[in-house]
Structures are given as structure tokens and as C-alpha cells.
Amino acid sequence: LYAVVVQGAFLFMALLTGPALVDVGRYRYRVRPFEPRIYTLLGAEALRRLLGLVGWNRIIRQMRRTEQGASGTARFLRGTEQSETGHLLGFSATAVLAIIAAATSHPRGAAQILFFGVILHLYPVMIQRITRFRITSRRSNINGSGR
């Protein structure tokens, strides 16, 4: 229960601070072609589909409320960057807490904190990167074929 409550607090903190830090180190948003395959093998695509089945993706889409066209796509991509940044901050806090728990002879607590941190932070990062790769590769294919 402690690990779940802590992750909820980290998620809230990260989603508040993520948008403020989204423009730091912009190079990290570039998704290399091999990454989506790795994330899919790790189960991120299956989790994305499950989130779609339970309605989570629809809720997120409504929250972002992007219009169609280039400006809507740009705003959607920016939203994935903000989400990724927030989740990376949340996982960073998770890692620090897990290290502290392990260093103070609480290995089970450290493992629980890491487990929930991976589910609530690293998998969403993988999903954001898969989504961003699909959108940017589709846009580059459209731009490349129009020449």
C-alpha cells in the first residue's frame, strides 16, 4: 500500500513539474527506429491496447482535445513530450526512494516501490515514445512522398 501511495504522490508531483521542464534537453525526444520494437517486446504495446480497452486512452485524448491538422498534431506531440518528462521525473524520484529503502535494509519495500514505479512511470514513457515515433514517421513519410 505504501508503494502505491508513494507512486500516486510522485505521479502528481511529476505531472505538475513535467510541463515546466519539457524544453530541457529536447534531443531526448527523438525516437530511434529500433526503440518501438524493444518497447513492444517489453509489453508496452499490449499495455497501450489494454488502456484503450478500459477507456483510459479516450480520457487522455479528451483532456488533450487536439484539433485536426498540423497544429493539432504538433500540440499532441508536445503533450507526449510533457507526459514523458513528467513520468521520467516520477521515475527518478522512485529510483531515489528505492535506493534509500534498499540502503536502510528494506529490500522488499525497495522492490515494491520499483515495481510500481516501472508500471506507473516507465511503461507510460515507452507508450509515449511508441506513439510519437508512429506520428513522426508517418509525417516524414508523407513529407517525403510529396516531393
Beta strands, then each sheet from edge to edge (+ up, - down):
end
